[in-house]
Amino acid sequence: MAYKLLTTHQFEKDLKRCKKRGLPMDKLKEVINELVTKGKVPTQFRPHLLHGNRDGQWECHIQPDWLLIWNRTTQN
């Protein structure tokens, strides 16, 4: 099942900053590709559900200090 990827303005700004810092975009592309095609992230990126202010959102570690946060929503 293929999923639809929607990004926020903040994501676009952060992506630009990450590119400028020389972070490995291939890792980010790998994670996003897995999310879009399979709906889940490989365990090597330690995906987990968040709580508190970000309750219901998901997070994974692309690198130790580089995180990706996303929402899973269903469309009818």
Secondary structure as the mmCIF struct_conf table of DSSP 4:
data_model
#
loop_
_struct_conf.conf_type_id
_struct_conf.id
_struct_conf.beg_label_comp_id
_struct_conf.beg_label_asym_id
_struct_conf.beg_label_seq_id
_struct_conf.end_label_comp_id
_struct_conf.end_label_asym_id
_struct_conf.end_label_seq_id
HELX_RH_AL_P HELX_RH_AL_P1 HIS A 9 ARG A 21
TURN_TY1_P TURN_TY1_P1 GLY A 22 GLY A 22
HELX_RH_AL_P HELX_RH_AL_P2 MET A 25 LYS A 38
BEND BEND1 GLY A 39 LYS A 40
HELX_RH_3T_P HELX_RH_3T_P1 THR A 43 PHE A 45
STRN STRN1 HIS A 48 LEU A 49
HELX_RH_3T_P HELX_RH_3T_P2 GLY A 52 ARG A 54
TURN_TY1_P TURN_TY1_P2 ASP A 55 GLY A 56
STRN STRN2 TRP A 58 GLN A 63
TURN_TY1_P TURN_TY1_P3 PRO A 64 ASP A 65
STRN STRN3 TRP A 66 TRP A 70
#
